[in-house]
Amino acid sequence: MTASLIEQVAQATFEQRYGPNMWERMSGGTKQLEMQGAQVALKACLQPTDKMWSGLARDIIMWNRFPSPTGAALHEHLRMLGKEIPQWLKDEIQNVDHVPPKGTVAVCVFKAMIYAELGG
């Protein structure tokens, strides 16, 4: 991965959170931390590790192949596997009896991969 691609992703995500033109105002240390996060995100997209595709992301994909992949079914599936359900997942896919949108599921798989790589 090129440093320029990493910096572009870091800048785009940083400015999405904090506003346009904020990247240029940040210190080198802040930029370095943002670039490390961007590198992990790009790695998840381009070169996933075993850690990234084996844990919660895999469990979400397994649930999504159920005949009726409702939020309640996901929560039950993860509890039966003995997995702790992270708060961000509880917020994204609630413990209710309806099937969440495909985009939401995709975002959750991506987040699970990122958090797995970050160790959280």
C-alpha positions as CSV (number, residue, x, y, z in Angstrom):
1,M,0.0,0.0,0.0
2,T,1.3,3.4,-0.9
3,A,1.7,6.0,1.8
4,S,-0.3,8.5,-0.3
5,L,-3.3,6.1,-0.4
6,I,-3.1,5.7,3.4
7,E,-2.8,9.4,3.9
8,Q,-5.8,10.1,1.6
9,V,-7.9,7.6,3.5
10,A,-6.8,9.1,6.9
11,Q,-7.5,12.6,5.7
12,A,-10.9,11.7,4.3
13,T,-12.1,9.9,7.4
14,F,-10.6,12.6,9.7
15,E,-12.3,15.4,7.8
16,Q,-15.6,13.5,7.7
17,R,-15.5,13.5,11.5
18,Y,-14.1,16.9,12.2
19,G,-14.9,19.1,9.2
20,P,-13.3,20.2,6.0
21,N,-9.7,21.5,6.0
22,M,-9.1,20.2,9.5
23,W,-6.4,17.8,8.4
24,E,-3.9,20.6,7.6
25,R,-4.4,22.0,11.1
26,M,-3.4,18.8,12.9
27,S,0.0,18.0,14.4
28,G,2.2,15.3,13.0
29,G,1.5,13.0,15.9
30,T,-2.3,13.2,15.3
31,K,-1.8,12.6,11.6
32,Q,0.4,9.6,12.3
33,L,-2.3,8.0,14.6
34,E,-4.9,8.6,11.9
35,M,-2.7,7.1,9.3
36,Q,-2.2,4.0,11.4
37,G,-6.0,3.6,11.6
38,A,-6.3,4.1,7.9
39,Q,-3.6,1.5,7.2
40,V,-5.6,-1.1,9.3
41,A,-8.8,-0.2,7.4
42,L,-7.1,-0.6,4.1
43,K,-5.6,-3.9,5.2
44,A,-9.0,-5.1,6.1
45,C,-10.2,-4.4,2.6
46,L,-7.2,-5.6,0.7
47,Q,-5.3,-8.2,2.8
48,P,-7.4,-9.6,5.7
49,T,-5.7,-11.7,8.3
50,D,-6.9,-14.9,9.9
51,K,-7.8,-12.9,12.9
52,M,-9.9,-10.6,10.9
53,W,-12.0,-13.2,9.0
54,S,-12.3,-15.9,11.7
55,G,-13.9,-14.3,14.7
56,L,-17.0,-12.1,15.0
57,A,-17.0,-11.4,11.2
58,R,-17.3,-15.1,10.4
59,D,-20.0,-15.5,13.1
60,I,-22.0,-12.7,11.5
61,I,-21.7,-14.2,8.0
62,M,-22.8,-17.6,9.4
63,W,-25.9,-16.0,11.0
64,N,-26.6,-14.1,7.8
65,R,-27.0,-17.5,6.0
66,F,-29.7,-18.6,8.4
67,P,-33.2,-19.1,6.8
68,S,-34.4,-16.1,8.8
69,P,-31.5,-13.9,9.8
70,T,-33.2,-11.6,12.2
71,G,-31.5,-9.4,14.8
72,A,-32.9,-11.7,17.5
73,A,-31.4,-14.7,15.8
74,L,-28.0,-13.0,15.6
75,H,-28.0,-12.2,19.3
76,E,-29.1,-15.8,20.2
77,H,-26.5,-17.3,17.8
78,L,-23.7,-15.3,19.4
79,R,-24.9,-16.1,23.0
80,M,-25.0,-19.8,22.1
81,L,-21.4,-19.5,20.8
82,G,-20.4,-18.0,24.1
83,K,-19.5,-14.7,22.5
84,E,-19.8,-11.3,24.1
85,I,-21.9,-9.0,21.9
86,P,-20.1,-5.7,21.6
87,Q,-22.1,-2.5,22.2
88,W,-21.6,-1.2,18.6
89,L,-23.1,-4.4,17.3
90,K,-26.1,-4.2,19.7
91,D,-26.6,-0.6,18.4
92,E,-26.3,-1.6,14.7
93,I,-28.4,-4.8,14.8
94,Q,-30.8,-4.8,17.6
95,N,-32.3,-7.8,19.3
96,V,-35.6,-7.7,17.4
97,D,-37.5,-10.0,15.2
98,H,-36.8,-8.5,11.8
99,V,-34.1,-8.9,9.2
100,P,-31.7,-5.9,9.2
101,P,-30.7,-4.2,5.9
102,K,-27.9,-5.8,3.8
103,G,-25.9,-2.6,4.1
104,T,-26.0,-2.7,7.9
105,V,-24.8,-6.3,7.9
106,A,-22.0,-5.4,5.5
107,V,-20.9,-2.5,7.8
108,C,-21.0,-4.8,10.8
109,V,-18.8,-7.4,9.1
110,F,-16.3,-4.6,8.2
111,K,-16.3,-3.2,11.7
112,A,-15.8,-6.7,13.2
113,M,-12.8,-7.2,11.0
114,I,-11.3,-3.8,12.0
115,Y,-11.9,-4.3,15.7
116,A,-10.4,-7.8,15.4
117,E,-7.2,-6.4,13.9
118,L,-7.1,-3.6,16.5
119,G,-7.6,-6.1,19.3
120,G,-10.9,-4.6,20.6
